[in-house]
Each structure stands twice: as structure tokens, then as C-alpha cells.
């Protein structure tokens, strides 16, 4: 028990140091958010995590996911225009659903999509904990924690999850914009546009390597980090240069 607590405290320290190291003048917002959802899964015993942001037109879009299944779950909420993550962003308050089997009355379209999806080999999420990314009273997005078992999160874990969500907010907003009380819509939009290119690059690597989208993303991320290149820049190069994409697929497959 003591060793497990010490390991978690060390992971927590490593997480915040790693996230703080990205908050420099030329940091990559997508890389920051990707690391944040990975740390959230490890620290909060979640099966998956994701982050949504409000774009410059007021629409919610997914910018980071720890898995393709969590990515799909968030997209389904956006398409249905309902769900715990949608309510979290609209109200600016945490939303906890300890058992998604009871969610049909509150979010019928989202619940129906979940029922259709969870027939077959797809992972079934049973509980969701959605935490807002807040700038004062305004929610600019939400961080969502998915579990394959029903039940609540301990209060300490919810506080830690909110702290991680707050780090995401700090990473997205610049200090000057915070002083003015304005959201940096240009920076947000750039992050969302970069996400689109990353999805395209994942598709290219998945096709070339005959691997899943999760594996393709891991290969993309590993190459970018090992060569100290921004994730978005690497993705753009993959999409624009098929020979480069082949080299990455071949190199990372070994």
C-alpha cells in the first residue's frame, strides 16, 4: 500500500514536471494535451480520457484522446448534441455518471448510439466523469474520463482531475489573454486544425503499415519525440510527402 502510494506520488510529480516543461514560448498545444490525457489515464485509473475544445464558431471538437474508442464516444456526443461531456462544457460544472446504463432518459440519442456501438468487440464504457476547462466563469472545453466499470471516483481523484484540466486551460491560454479575460480563439483554432492534420497522418500510417489507428498514432508520436519535432509538423510532413511517410512506417515497424 505504501509503495503504491509512493509510486503514484512520483508519477504525479513527473506528470506536472513534464507538463510544466512544455509551457515555454514555442510549445505544441496538441502535444501538451496528448500528454495530459495520457497522465490522466495513469493517475486516475481511467480506461481512457479525452479533451474537447470550443472552436471559434462555438462548436465543440475533439482535440485529444487516449484511444480511438474514447475519440468515438466524444464524437458521438457532439453529433447527438447531448451527453455528460456536452453538459459539462455548457454548464461549466463537473458532470459525473456512475452508470451509463441509467443515462437513456437524460441523453436518449447518445445512449442509443452507445447501445449500437457496444455490440461486438468495441470496448464498453460504463461510467464517465467530465471536468470543465474553465477560464473564470467560461468553459472553453472539457476533459473526460472513461471507465469500463460503473461507480464514482474518489473525491481526491476528482480534485486531481480538475487540477489536470486546469493545467490544460493554462496551456491553451496565454498570460496576456488571461489578463484581458479573453480566450485566444486563434490559438484554439490552430490546435483544432492541427488535430485534423494529425488524424490524416494517422490514416496514412495505418494504411501503409496495416495497423490500427491507435498504433499509427503511437508511431507518429514516437517519431516526433525521438527527433524533437513538433507533432503537428511531423503530421503535415507525412501527409505532404508519401516517401517520408513510408520511411516512418518502415522505421517504426521494426
Helices and strands as residue ranges (DSSP letters): H 2-22, H 29-43, E 48-54, E 60-65, H 68-80, H 84-91, E 95-97, G 100-102, H 108-117, E 127-135, E 138-147, H 155-172, H 175-180, H 185-209, H 213-226, H 231-240, H 242-253
